[in-house]
Amino acid sequence: QVQLVESGGGLEQVGGSLRLSCVASGSIIFYLTTMNWYRQAPGNQRELVARITPYSNTNYTDSVKGRFTISRDNRKNTVYLQMNTPKPDDTGVYYCTLRTPFAVEFWGQGTQVTVSS
């Protein structure tokens, strides 16, 4: 079994910064996994925000490019999402996911991010 625990959410003002963390544990070889951050705002569908591959290639949704950075520390089984200059539209529950080489995906419980103007 795999467990993912997110942290770092909270209330932030426009122009501030937040760093989300997600620690993975369980029966995994972390450096072989693809890690994702999704978010879901009230009334909206869940969307993929950022992805980092085992080779540390990254992808971002257009609305966060240049503001958010995803990174990973394989020694700590941890993935991060650095959120700079957040906007009110970035408000939502942020979920970390882990995708194994066999395409099995695990989800964390989510962390709330609220950006106030």
C-alpha positions as CSV (number, residue, x, y, z in Angstrom):
1,Q,0.0,0.0,0.0
2,V,1.1,3.6,-0.7
3,Q,0.3,6.6,1.5
4,L,0.7,10.2,0.4
5,V,0.5,13.0,2.9
6,E,0.3,16.6,1.7
7,S,1.1,19.7,3.8
8,G,1.8,23.4,3.4
9,G,-1.7,24.6,2.4
10,G,-3.4,27.5,4.0
11,L,-4.4,31.1,3.4
12,E,-2.2,33.4,1.4
13,Q,-2.5,36.8,-0.1
14,V,-2.0,37.7,-3.7
15,G,1.7,38.3,-4.3
16,G,2.8,36.0,-1.6
17,S,4.1,32.4,-1.8
18,L,3.3,28.9,-0.6
19,R,5.2,25.7,-0.8
20,L,3.2,22.4,-0.8
21,S,4.9,19.2,0.2
22,C,3.8,15.6,-0.4
23,V,5.6,12.7,1.4
24,A,5.2,9.2,0.0
25,S,5.5,6.0,2.0
26,G,4.8,2.4,1.5
27,S,5.8,-0.2,-1.0
28,I,7.2,2.0,-3.7
29,I,10.5,2.8,-5.5
30,F,10.0,6.5,-5.4
31,Y,12.5,7.5,-8.0
32,L,10.7,5.4,-10.6
33,T,7.4,7.2,-10.1
34,T,5.7,10.2,-11.8
35,M,4.4,12.7,-9.4
36,N,1.5,15.1,-10.0
37,W,-0.3,17.9,-8.4
38,Y,-3.9,18.3,-9.1
39,R,-6.3,20.9,-7.8
40,Q,-10.1,21.3,-7.6
41,A,-11.9,24.5,-7.0
42,P,-15.6,24.5,-5.8
43,G,-17.9,23.8,-8.8
44,N,-15.0,23.0,-11.1
45,Q,-13.5,19.8,-12.4
46,R,-10.3,18.6,-11.0
47,E,-7.3,19.7,-13.2
48,L,-3.7,18.7,-13.5
49,V,-1.5,21.6,-12.3
50,A,2.0,20.1,-12.6
51,R,3.8,16.9,-13.3
52,I,7.4,15.7,-12.7
53,T,8.7,12.5,-14.3
54,P,11.3,10.1,-12.9
55,Y,13.8,12.0,-15.1
56,S,12.6,15.3,-13.5
57,N,11.0,16.5,-16.7
58,T,8.2,18.9,-15.8
59,N,4.9,20.0,-17.3
60,Y,2.5,22.7,-16.2
61,T,-0.9,23.8,-17.0
62,D,-0.8,27.1,-18.8
63,S,-2.3,29.2,-16.0
64,V,0.6,28.5,-13.6
65,K,3.6,28.5,-16.0
66,G,6.2,30.9,-14.7
67,R,4.7,31.1,-11.3
68,F,4.7,27.5,-9.9
69,T,7.6,25.1,-9.8
70,I,7.3,21.4,-9.1
71,S,10.4,19.5,-7.8
72,R,11.2,16.3,-6.1
73,D,13.7,15.0,-3.6
74,N,14.1,11.2,-4.1
75,R,16.1,10.9,-0.9
76,K,13.1,12.1,1.1
77,N,10.3,10.5,-1.1
78,T,8.9,14.0,-1.4
79,V,7.5,16.2,-4.1
80,Y,7.0,19.9,-3.8
81,L,5.0,22.6,-5.4
82,Q,6.4,26.1,-5.0
83,M,3.6,28.6,-5.6
84,N,4.8,32.1,-6.3
85,T,2.6,35.1,-6.8
86,P,-0.6,33.1,-6.4
87,K,-3.9,34.4,-7.6
88,P,-7.4,34.0,-6.3
89,D,-8.1,31.6,-9.2
90,D,-5.4,29.3,-7.7
91,T,-7.8,28.7,-4.7
92,G,-8.8,25.1,-4.3
93,V,-7.9,21.7,-2.8
94,Y,-4.5,20.5,-4.0
95,Y,-4.0,16.8,-4.4
96,C,-0.7,15.0,-4.8
97,T,-0.7,11.8,-6.8
98,L,1.9,9.1,-7.4
99,R,1.8,7.1,-10.6
100,T,3.8,3.9,-10.7
101,P,5.6,2.5,-13.8
102,F,2.6,0.1,-14.1
103,A,0.2,3.0,-14.4
104,V,-1.3,2.6,-11.0
105,E,-2.1,5.9,-9.4
106,F,-2.4,6.8,-5.7
107,W,-4.0,9.9,-4.3
108,G,-3.4,11.9,-1.2
109,Q,-6.1,13.4,1.0
110,G,-5.6,17.0,-0.3
111,T,-4.6,20.3,1.2
112,Q,-6.7,23.5,1.0
113,V,-5.1,26.5,-0.6
114,T,-7.0,29.8,-0.3
115,V,-5.7,33.0,-2.0
116,S,-7.2,36.2,-1.0
117,S,-7.1,39.5,-2.9
